[in-house]
Amino acid sequence: MRGMLSVVLLTIPLLFLSGCSEKVVDGNILQDRGGLVDLPNEESPFTGTSIKRHDGSEQKESEGNLKDGVEDGIWTVWHENGQKESEGNLKDGVRDGVWTVWRENGQKESEGNYKDGVRQ
């Protein structure tokens, strides 16, 4: 009985976590349909993380979150040499918050604050 209770107590959190896990997909397979992004053969807009890689490389090109088919949350873009190119927050698909841009050598080029897509 004690062993069975341990198994049940360990299984419940795993079931909860697996139900809450976020989808992470290759961003190159996502499709834009009328301003909403989804996976092929799925009817509902995509929610999860998109990761694109530079052509023929394992080096990330971009990574960010989508919520109900729209970019939402922190997005990061990298130069082909692996240095960050830009990073910032998107809210409902538009810049919102601090955005930073870097040159290929890693030197910061600019930084600005955005509200509803407009630089402040």
Residue pairs with C-beta under 8 A, 6 or more apart in sequence:
22 47
22 48
22 49
23 46
23 47
23 48
23 49
24 48
24 49
24 51
25 39
25 46
25 48
25 49
25 50
25 51
26 50
26 51
26 52
26 53
27 50
27 51
27 52
27 62
28 52
28 53
29 39
29 40
30 37
30 38
30 39
30 46
30 50
30 66
31 37
31 38
31 39
31 40
35 69
35 70
35 93
36 45
36 68
36 69
36 70
37 45
37 46
37 50
37 66
37 69
37 70
37 71
38 44
38 45
38 46
38 69
39 46
45 66
45 68
45 69
45 70
46 66
46 69
47 66
47 67
47 68
47 69
48 65
48 66
49 63
49 64
49 65
49 66
50 62
50 63
50 64
50 65
50 66
51 60
51 62
51 63
52 60
52 61
52 62
52 63
53 59
53 60
53 61
54 60
54 61
54 78
54 80
57 80
59 78
59 80
59 82
60 76
60 78
61 77
61 78
62 75
62 76
62 77
62 78
63 75
63 76
64 71
64 73
64 74
64 75
64 76
64 90
65 71
65 72
65 73
65 74
65 75
66 72
67 73
70 92
70 93
71 90
71 93
72 90
72 91
72 92
72 93
73 89
73 90
74 87
74 88
74 89
75 86
75 87
75 88
75 89
75 90
76 84
76 86
76 87
77 84
77 85
77 86
77 87
78 84
78 85
79 85
79 102
79 104
81 104
83 102
83 103
83 104
83 105
83 106
84 100
84 102
84 106
85 101
85 102
85 104
86 99
86 100
86 101
86 102
87 99
87 100
88 95
88 97
88 98
88 99
88 100
88 114
89 95
89 96
89 97
89 98
89 99
90 96
91 97
91 116
94 114
94 116
94 117
95 114
95 117
95 119
96 114
96 115
96 116
96 117
97 113
97 114
98 111
98 112
98 113
98 114
99 111
99 112
99 113
99 114
100 108
100 110
100 111
101 108
101 109
101 110
101 111
102 108
102 109
103 109
112 119
112 120
113 119
113 120
114 120
